[in-house]
C-alpha cells in the first residue's frame, strides 16, 4: 500500500532578495520591497510529505517522531531565527527566494531518508504564497 504522510513545522527567518549581477535599479524593479538592504522577515510554514510503501511489520511508512526530529535537526535548527543571506551557508551564493529555500530544505532532508521514500516539501512564505518541491 503506497501512502503519503505529512508533518507541519515552522521557522522564522530574515532575508533579502538581491542579485549582485543586477544594478540597484534592476534589483529594485525585480524584487521591490524584498530587496530592502536592511532585510525583512517571514514566519515560514513548512509541510514535509513522505510517500512510499507502508511497512507490514510496523504499519508505519515512517515513524512521525523520527520525521519530527529530522525536521527539527535538519531544518528548524539550521534556519530558525537566522538571517538567511548572512548566516546560512547555502545562501551565500544562492538568492534566498521561497523556491530556493524549499530546494535547500529538500536537499537537507532527502539524504536522511531511505531511497525507497519520495519526499515533497511545501513552503509557505505567507498564508497565500507558497512553493512546492518534489525533487529532481
Order of alpha helices (4+ residues) and beta strands (2+ residues): beta-alpha-beta-alpha-beta-alpha-alpha-beta-beta
